Amino acid sequence: RPKARFSWNNAPQPLEEWVGRIELLKNITADWNNPNTHITSLIGFGGEGKSSLARQWIEELTQSANQPDAVFWWGFYENRSVDEFFEAALKYVSGERIDPREFQSSNSKARFIAAMLATGKFLFVLDGFEVMQYQEGDQFGEIQNSDLKEFLSYFATYDHQSFCMITSRTPLLGLVKFSSFNHRDVDRLSLEDGRALMQNLGV
């Protein structure tokens, strides 16, 4: 098991003031509680608050009865290295008992991490994932890196209790074929919620 319960790699701090998104937060929790759902994507334009929403959801989840055993967050917008992602994830899920240098490729690391998903209830958050996707052409929305793409296919198909949340500006069209995948739209705050937020901030 991981040595620490949380691994925050470029994760935002929780917001001091939070309003709205009640229904969306409930829907994400429903995905988490559904044993047949392994991956949920939060899709929306830049600045809509996807990362903050994911962080807030984790804050609420860790106060609930059905908590994750461990949380691994990776901000791809800040660090786009797939090799570093797999190395960090492998170290984390193995409790730093496995040296990533023992594996010759990112694909072999991905397979090991996927196999480890069944040893606990892991929560992976892949934030800012649009930088790893094609943004135009016939491959729009597809994952550029083959090892990362295969890792998510493992996540979607393996028999385990773990869960992956992905935030992106671009729909993950390549994952739609998996029944264990859910797409959630993140829109701008409603007028009422925006007003409440401004009032809470003293405006």
C-alpha positions as a Markdown table, in Angstrom:
| # | Residue | x | y | z |
|---|---|---|---|---|
| 1 | Arg | 0.0 | 0.0 | 0.0 |
| 2 | Pro | 1.1 | 3.6 | -0.5 |
| 3 | Lys | 3.0 | 5.2 | 2.4 |
| 4 | Ala | 0.9 | 8.3 | 2.3 |
| 5 | Arg | -2.8 | 8.5 | 1.7 |
| 6 | Phe | -2.5 | 11.5 | -0.7 |
| 7 | Ser | -0.1 | 12.3 | -3.5 |
| 8 | Trp | -0.8 | 15.9 | -4.8 |
| 9 | Asn | 1.2 | 16.5 | -7.9 |
| 10 | Asn | 0.3 | 20.1 | -9.0 |
| 11 | Ala | -3.1 | 19.9 | -7.5 |
| 12 | Pro | -4.9 | 23.1 | -6.6 |
| 13 | Gln | -5.6 | 24.0 | -3.0 |
| 14 | Pro | -9.3 | 23.7 | -1.9 |
| 15 | Leu | -11.2 | 26.9 | -2.3 |
| 16 | Glu | -12.0 | 28.7 | 0.9 |
| 17 | Glu | -15.4 | 29.7 | -0.5 |
| 18 | Trp | -17.5 | 27.1 | -2.4 |
| 19 | Val | -21.0 | 27.4 | -3.8 |
| 20 | Gly | -23.2 | 25.5 | -6.3 |
| 21 | Arg | -22.5 | 22.5 | -8.4 |
| 22 | Ile | -24.6 | 20.5 | -5.9 |
| 23 | Glu | -26.2 | 18.3 | -8.6 |
| 24 | Leu | -22.9 | 17.7 | -10.4 |
| 25 | Leu | -21.1 | 16.7 | -7.2 |
| 26 | Lys | -23.9 | 14.3 | -6.4 |
| 27 | Asn | -23.6 | 12.7 | -9.9 |
| 28 | Ile | -19.8 | 12.3 | -9.6 |
| 29 | Thr | -20.3 | 10.6 | -6.2 |
| 30 | Ala | -22.9 | 8.3 | -7.8 |
| 31 | Asp | -20.3 | 7.3 | -10.4 |
| 32 | Trp | -17.8 | 6.7 | -7.5 |
| 33 | Asn | -20.3 | 4.5 | -5.7 |
| 34 | Asn | -21.2 | 2.6 | -8.8 |
| 35 | Pro | -19.0 | -0.6 | -9.0 |
| 36 | Asn | -19.5 | -0.7 | -12.8 |
| 37 | Thr | -18.1 | 2.8 | -13.4 |
| 38 | His | -14.3 | 3.1 | -13.4 |
| 39 | Ile | -13.6 | 6.4 | -15.3 |
| 40 | Thr | -15.5 | 9.7 | -15.2 |
| 41 | Ser | -14.5 | 12.7 | -17.3 |
| 42 | Leu | -15.3 | 16.3 | -16.4 |
| 43 | Ile | -15.4 | 18.3 | -19.7 |
| 44 | Gly | -15.7 | 22.0 | -20.0 |
| 45 | Phe | -14.1 | 25.2 | -21.4 |
| 46 | Gly | -11.1 | 26.7 | -19.8 |
| 47 | Gly | -11.9 | 28.6 | -16.6 |
| 48 | Glu | -15.1 | 26.8 | -15.8 |
| 49 | Gly | -13.6 | 25.3 | -12.6 |
| 50 | Lys | -13.0 | 21.7 | -13.5 |
| 51 | Ser | -9.9 | 21.3 | -11.3 |
| 52 | Ser | -11.5 | 23.2 | -8.4 |
| 53 | Leu | -14.6 | 21.0 | -8.8 |
| 54 | Ala | -12.5 | 17.8 | -8.7 |
| 55 | Arg | -10.6 | 19.1 | -5.6 |
| 56 | Gln | -13.8 | 20.0 | -3.8 |
| 57 | Trp | -15.3 | 16.6 | -4.6 |
| 58 | Ile | -12.3 | 14.9 | -3.0 |
| 59 | Glu | -12.6 | 17.1 | 0.1 |
| 60 | Glu | -16.2 | 16.0 | 0.4 |
| 61 | Leu | -15.5 | 12.4 | -0.5 |
| 62 | Thr | -12.9 | 12.0 | 2.3 |
| 63 | Gln | -15.5 | 13.0 | 4.8 |
| 64 | Ser | -18.0 | 10.3 | 3.6 |
| 65 | Ala | -18.4 | 6.7 | 4.6 |
| 66 | Asn | -17.2 | 5.3 | 1.2 |
| 67 | Gln | -13.7 | 6.9 | 1.2 |
| 68 | Pro | -10.8 | 6.0 | -1.1 |
| 69 | Asp | -7.8 | 4.1 | 0.3 |
| 70 | Ala | -5.4 | 6.4 | -1.5 |
| 71 | Val | -5.5 | 9.4 | -3.9 |
| 72 | Phe | -3.1 | 10.1 | -6.7 |
| 73 | Trp | -3.4 | 13.4 | -8.5 |
| 74 | Trp | -1.4 | 14.4 | -11.6 |
| 75 | Gly | -1.5 | 17.7 | -13.3 |
| 76 | Phe | -0.6 | 17.2 | -17.0 |
| 77 | Tyr | -0.9 | 20.8 | -17.8 |
| 78 | Glu | 2.1 | 21.5 | -15.5 |
| 79 | Asn | 4.0 | 18.2 | -16.3 |
| 80 | Arg | 3.3 | 16.6 | -19.7 |
| 81 | Ser | 5.9 | 13.8 | -19.3 |
| 82 | Val | 4.2 | 10.5 | -19.6 |
| 83 | Asp | 7.4 | 8.7 | -18.3 |
| 84 | Glu | 7.4 | 10.8 | -15.2 |
| 85 | Phe | 3.7 | 10.2 | -14.6 |
| 86 | Phe | 4.1 | 6.4 | -14.8 |
| 87 | Glu | 7.2 | 6.5 | -12.6 |
| 88 | Ala | 5.5 | 8.6 | -9.9 |
| 89 | Ala | 2.3 | 6.5 | -10.1 |
| 90 | Leu | 4.3 | 3.3 | -9.8 |
| 91 | Lys | 6.3 | 4.5 | -6.8 |
| 92 | Tyr | 3.1 | 5.6 | -5.1 |
| 93 | Val | 0.9 | 2.5 | -5.6 |
| 94 | Ser | 3.8 | 0.2 | -4.6 |
| 95 | Gly | 4.6 | 2.2 | -1.5 |
| 96 | Glu | 8.0 | 3.0 | -3.0 |
| 97 | Arg | 9.0 | -0.7 | -2.8 |
| 98 | Ile | 9.3 | -1.0 | -6.5 |
| 99 | Asp | 12.1 | 0.8 | -8.5 |
| 100 | Pro | 10.7 | 2.1 | -11.8 |
| 101 | Arg | 14.1 | 1.4 | -13.4 |
| 102 | Glu | 13.3 | -2.3 | -13.2 |
| 103 | Phe | 10.8 | -1.8 | -16.0 |
| 104 | Gln | 12.1 | -1.3 | -19.5 |
| 105 | Ser | 9.2 | 0.6 | -20.9 |
| 106 | Ser | 6.3 | 2.9 | -20.0 |
| 107 | Asn | 3.9 | 0.2 | -21.2 |
| 108 | Ser | 5.3 | -2.3 | -18.7 |
| 109 | Lys | 4.9 | 0.3 | -15.9 |
| 110 | Ala | 1.3 | 0.9 | -17.0 |
| 111 | Arg | 0.5 | -2.8 | -16.9 |
| 112 | Phe | 2.0 | -3.1 | -13.4 |
| 113 | Ile | 0.0 | -0.1 | -12.1 |
| 114 | Ala | -3.1 | -1.4 | -13.6 |
| 115 | Ala | -2.6 | -4.8 | -11.9 |
| 116 | Met | -2.1 | -2.9 | -8.6 |
| 117 | Leu | -5.5 | -1.3 | -8.9 |
| 118 | Ala | -7.1 | -4.4 | -7.5 |
| 119 | Thr | -5.1 | -4.2 | -4.3 |
| 120 | Gly | -7.2 | -1.3 | -2.9 |
| 121 | Lys | -9.7 | 1.4 | -3.7 |
| 122 | Phe | -7.4 | 3.9 | -5.5 |
| 123 | Leu | -8.6 | 7.3 | -6.8 |
| 124 | Phe | -6.6 | 8.7 | -9.7 |
| 125 | Val | -7.2 | 12.2 | -10.9 |
| 126 | Leu | -5.7 | 13.1 | -14.3 |
| 127 | Asp | -6.0 | 16.9 | -14.5 |
| 128 | Gly | -5.6 | 19.2 | -17.5 |
| 129 | Phe | -5.7 | 16.1 | -19.8 |
| 130 | Glu | -6.4 | 18.1 | -22.9 |
| 131 | Val | -2.7 | 18.6 | -23.4 |
| 132 | Met | -2.4 | 14.9 | -24.0 |
| 133 | Gln | -5.2 | 14.8 | -26.6 |
| 134 | Tyr | -5.4 | 15.7 | -30.3 |
| 135 | Gln | -7.2 | 19.0 | -30.7 |
| 136 | Glu | -8.1 | 18.8 | -34.4 |
| 137 | Gly | -8.5 | 16.6 | -37.4 |
| 138 | Asp | -9.8 | 13.1 | -37.6 |
| 139 | Gln | -8.2 | 12.1 | -34.3 |
| 140 | Phe | -9.8 | 14.9 | -32.4 |
| 141 | Gly | -10.2 | 13.9 | -28.7 |
| 142 | Glu | -8.0 | 10.9 | -29.0 |
| 143 | Ile | -5.1 | 10.3 | -26.6 |
| 144 | Gln | -1.8 | 11.0 | -28.3 |
| 145 | Asn | 0.4 | 8.7 | -26.3 |
| 146 | Ser | -0.2 | 5.0 | -26.9 |
| 147 | Asp | 1.0 | 3.9 | -23.4 |
| 148 | Leu | -1.3 | 6.4 | -21.7 |
| 149 | Lys | -4.2 | 5.3 | -23.9 |
| 150 | Glu | -3.6 | 1.6 | -23.1 |
| 151 | Phe | -3.3 | 2.4 | -19.4 |
| 152 | Leu | -6.8 | 4.0 | -19.4 |
| 153 | Ser | -8.1 | 1.0 | -21.4 |
| 154 | Tyr | -6.8 | -1.2 | -18.6 |
| 155 | Phe | -8.4 | 1.1 | -16.0 |
| 156 | Ala | -11.7 | 0.8 | -17.9 |
| 157 | Thr | -11.7 | -3.0 | -18.3 |
| 158 | Tyr | -9.9 | -4.6 | -15.4 |
| 159 | Asp | -11.9 | -6.0 | -12.5 |
| 160 | His | -11.2 | -3.7 | -9.5 |
| 161 | Gln | -12.7 | -1.1 | -7.2 |
| 162 | Ser | -10.5 | 1.9 | -8.2 |
| 163 | Phe | -11.7 | 5.0 | -9.9 |
| 164 | Cys | -10.2 | 7.6 | -12.3 |
| 165 | Met | -11.4 | 11.1 | -12.8 |
| 166 | Ile | -10.2 | 13.1 | -15.8 |
| 167 | Thr | -10.6 | 16.8 | -16.3 |
| 168 | Ser | -10.2 | 18.1 | -19.8 |
| 169 | Arg | -11.4 | 20.8 | -22.2 |
| 170 | Thr | -11.7 | 18.1 | -24.9 |
| 171 | Pro | -14.1 | 15.1 | -24.9 |
| 172 | Leu | -12.5 | 11.8 | -24.5 |
| 173 | Leu | -14.1 | 10.2 | -27.6 |
| 174 | Gly | -11.8 | 7.2 | -27.5 |
| 175 | Leu | -13.3 | 6.1 | -24.1 |
| 176 | Val | -16.9 | 6.3 | -25.1 |
| 177 | Lys | -16.8 | 2.6 | -26.2 |
| 178 | Phe | -16.3 | 1.4 | -22.6 |
| 179 | Ser | -19.4 | 0.8 | -20.6 |
| 180 | Ser | -17.4 | 1.7 | -17.4 |
| 181 | Phe | -16.9 | 5.3 | -18.7 |
| 182 | Asn | -19.1 | 8.3 | -17.9 |
| 183 | His | -18.9 | 11.8 | -19.4 |
| 184 | Arg | -19.9 | 14.8 | -17.2 |
| 185 | Asp | -20.2 | 18.4 | -18.6 |
| 186 | Val | -19.0 | 21.3 | -16.5 |
| 187 | Asp | -20.8 | 24.5 | -17.4 |
| 188 | Arg | -20.4 | 28.0 | -16.0 |
| 189 | Leu | -21.9 | 28.8 | -12.6 |
| 190 | Ser | -25.6 | 29.7 | -12.6 |
| 191 | Leu | -26.5 | 33.4 | -12.1 |
| 192 | Glu | -27.7 | 32.6 | -8.6 |
| 193 | Asp | -24.6 | 30.6 | -7.6 |
| 194 | Gly | -22.3 | 33.3 | -9.1 |
| 195 | Arg | -24.1 | 36.0 | -7.0 |
| 196 | Ala | -23.8 | 33.8 | -3.9 |
| 197 | Leu | -20.1 | 33.4 | -4.5 |
| 198 | Met | -19.5 | 37.1 | -4.9 |
| 199 | Gln | -21.5 | 37.8 | -1.7 |
| 200 | Asn | -19.5 | 35.2 | 0.2 |
| 201 | Leu | -16.3 | 37.0 | -0.9 |
| 202 | Gly | -17.7 | 40.3 | 0.4 |
| 203 | Val | -18.6 | 41.8 | -2.9 |
